[in-house]
Amino acid sequence: MITTNKEINIVQLDKELGSQGLCADFNDPANKIIKPADNSTITEAQLEAAIAAHIAGPTEAEVIRLNREQGLAKLKELGFTDAQISALLGGN
């Protein structure tokens, strides 16, 4: 088990470790707990090294949100009104 305050993208970190499964508790951002899942062959040393080297990329949800914001901004830049944008997006 490793405790860190570092920004972690748990899905990305798991892929970096070969997709064997990780368990995480991020309830305390200053003390995020990460450990290998049951039956994982990842060692503490491998997990610690991976966390040290890890540079968290955006999550899929963050990418979707950013793309939506950029798309909405572009539509407004092109002169679309909020009502037109809402109609284009089906009322969203």
NUDRENZA-725612 format. One line per field, with one value per residue: x, y, z of N, C-alpha, C, O in turn; residue number from 0. Coordinates in steps of 0.05 Angstrom, whole numbers. Layout:
residues N
nxx	(X|...)
nyy	(Y|...)
nzz	(Z|...)
caxx	(X|...)
cayy	(Y|...)
cazz	(Z|...)
cxx	(X|...)
cyy	(Y|...)
czz	(Z|...)
oxx	(X|...)
oyy	(Y|...)
ozz	(Z|...)
i	(NUM|...)
***
This chain:
residues 92
nxx	(17|11|16|0|4|4|-21|-63|-82|-120|-137|-102|-53|-59|-59|-7|20|10|-44|-65|-98|-117|-129|-159|-164|-187|-208|-184|-149|-97|-74|-76|-92|-64|-64|-44|-93|-128|-97|-62|2|35|87|103|147|147|98|108|150|124|84|118|139|94|54|-2|-53|-110|-175|-223|-274|-260|-237|-281|-314|-281|-278|-331|-339|-304|-328|-378|-361|-339|-384|-412|-376|-382|-430|-477|-536|-554|-603|-606|-562|-578|-622|-596|-567|-606|-634|-599)
nyy	(-24|44|111|175|244|261|280|234|193|141|101|108|99|45|22|34|0|-49|-64|-96|-87|-42|-17|39|94|155|192|227|277|292|247|200|133|77|12|-54|-95|-153|-215|-192|-185|-144|-112|-78|-46|-39|-12|34|57|65|103|145|159|172|215|247|244|275|251|209|232|285|300|296|336|382|382|391|442|472|465|489|541|553|551|595|635|634|658|634|632|622|595|573|539|505|481|454|417|386|406|403)
nzz	(0|-17|2|-19|-38|-88|-153|-184|-237|-235|-271|-314|-287|-273|-324|-338|-305|-327|-327|-284|-242|-192|-127|-96|-51|-50|-15|21|-4|8|27|-9|-19|-48|-74|-97|-131|-106|-121|-157|-188|-179|-145|-82|-89|-145|-152|-122|-151|-200|-185|-170|-220|-248|-287|-284|-331|-362|-341|-374|-368|-357|-405|-439|-416|-424|-481|-493|-470|-502|-552|-544|-534|-584|-617|-597|-610|-664|-669|-653|-614|-544|-542|-594|-591|-551|-576|-618|-589|-569|-525|-482)
caxx	(0|26|1|12|-12|8|-44|-62|-103|-118|-140|-77|-32|-63|-49|23|30|2|-72|-70|-117|-108|-150|-152|-181|-179|-225|-167|-131|-69|-65|-89|-82|-65|-52|-51|-117|-123|-86|-44|30|50|100|103|168|138|77|121|165|104|73|138|142|68|45|-31|-66|-138|-192|-241|-295|-249|-234|-308|-322|-265|-286|-358|-336|-292|-348|-398|-348|-336|-411|-418|-358|-393|-454|-501|-548|-558|-627|-598|-544|-595|-637|-577|-559|-629|-643|-579)
cayy	(0|68|135|197|268|267|277|207|183|113|84|110|86|16|14|36|-24|-74|-70|-119|-78|-26|-7|65|110|183|208|248|284|294|220|180|106|60|-14|-73|-110|-181|-232|-177|-192|-119|-110|-52|-30|-31|8|59|68|75|127|166|166|178|242|242|257|280|228|210|251|312|305|301|362|402|383|404|471|484|465|510|567|557|557|623|651|634|674|620|641|600|580|557|517|486|466|437|395|371|416|400)
cazz	(0|-19|8|-34|-43|-116|-171|-195|-254|-228|-295|-328|-271|-275|-350|-337|-291|-341|-324|-266|-223|-169|-109|-88|-34|-54|2|32|-26|18|34|-26|-14|-72|-70|-118|-126|-99|-143|-174|-183|-175|-119|-70|-102|-172|-148|-112|-174|-220|-174|-172|-248|-259|-292|-289|-353|-356|-342|-397|-362|-359|-434|-450|-407|-438|-509|-494|-465|-525|-573|-538|-539|-613|-628|-589|-626|-691|-668|-644|-588|-525|-551|-617|-582|-536|-596|-632|-571|-559|-499|-461)
cxx	(18|7|16|-7|-10|-18|-42|-87|-102|-120|-114|-55|-35|-53|-18|35|20|-27|-78|-90|-105|-133|-140|-173|-171|-196|-210|-146|-102|-58|-80|-76|-86|-51|-60|-77|-109|-115|-69|-15|48|61|98|124|160|116|89|135|145|91|93|141|117|63|16|-41|-95|-154|-210|-264|-285|-245|-261|-317|-307|-273|-313|-355|-324|-311|-369|-386|-345|-363|-418|-401|-368|-420|-479|-510|-550|-582|-621|-581|-560|-611|-620|-570|-582|-638|-623|-565)
cyy	(25|91|158|221|277|264|250|203|153|94|84|96|55|7|15|12|-50|-82|-94|-112|-64|-19|20|78|138|202|231|255|286|267|199|153|89|34|-33|-88|-139|-196|-217|-185|-167|-118|-81|-34|-21|-9|35|73|80|101|150|176|176|208|239|258|261|254|231|230|280|319|311|329|384|405|397|434|485|485|486|538|573|564|586|642|654|649|660|630|617|583|563|533|496|468|446|412|380|380|413|426)
czz	(0|-13|-5|-35|-72|-132|-186|-213|-251|-252|-311|-313|-273|-302|-351|-323|-303|-337|-307|-245|-199|-153|-99|-70|-36|-36|15|11|-17|25|18|-22|-39|-66|-93|-110|-118|-124|-163|-168|-180|-147|-108|-84|-130|-171|-140|-135|-195|-211|-176|-200|-261|-263|-301|-312|-346|-358|-367|-392|-365|-389|-446|-442|-421|-467|-512|-490|-489|-549|-569|-543|-568|-626|-621|-605|-654|-692|-661|-617|-570|-533|-574|-609|-568|-555|-611|-615|-559|-531|-477|-455)
oxx	(37|-16|40|-31|-22|-35|-21|-109|-85|-107|-104|-39|-15|-40|-6|58|23|-34|-95|-99|-86|-155|-117|-197|-150|-198|-221|-127|-84|-33|-96|-51|-108|-30|-80|-82|-86|-125|-61|-9|72|47|92|119|165|116|81|134|150|87|85|146|117|67|10|-38|-104|-148|-212|-272|-300|-250|-263|-328|-320|-276|-318|-368|-333|-312|-376|-399|-349|-364|-429|-411|-365|-431|-501|-494|-548|-581|-631|-584|-555|-614|-628|-566|-579|-649|-630|-548)
oyy	(26|92|161|218|297|248|244|209|140|74|63|81|42|-14|-3|6|-71|-105|-111|-130|-74|-16|24|72|145|226|252|240|283|264|183|151|88|33|-28|-93|-147|-191|-228|-191|-169|-123|-63|-11|2|10|55|97|101|119|173|200|188|224|230|283|251|236|252|244|297|342|330|344|404|427|412|450|506|505|500|555|596|582|600|663|675|652|671|636|594|558|540|511|472|444|424|390|364|364|419|427)
ozz	(15|-22|-2|-32|-80|-125|-198|-205|-264|-253|-320|-326|-276|-304|-363|-328|-291|-342|-315|-230|-187|-164|-93|-73|-26|-43|20|7|-34|28|28|-20|-51|-53|-106|-87|-121|-146|-183|-145|-177|-127|-123|-89|-138|-186|-150|-138|-206|-227|-183|-204|-283|-245|-324|-314|-325|-374|-379|-411|-374|-397|-463|-459|-430|-478|-530|-504|-497|-563|-588|-554|-577|-643|-638|-614|-667|-714|-661|-600|-579|-530|-576|-619|-572|-551|-616|-625|-541|-516|-454|-438)
i	(0|1|2|3|4|5|6|7|8|9|10|11|12|13|14|15|16|17|18|19|20|21|22|23|24|25|26|27|28|29|30|31|32|33|34|35|36|37|38|39|40|41|42|43|44|45|46|47|48|49|50|51|52|53|54|55|56|57|58|59|60|61|62|63|64|65|66|67|68|69|70|71|72|73|74|75|76|77|78|79|80|81|82|83|84|85|86|87|88|89|90|91)
***
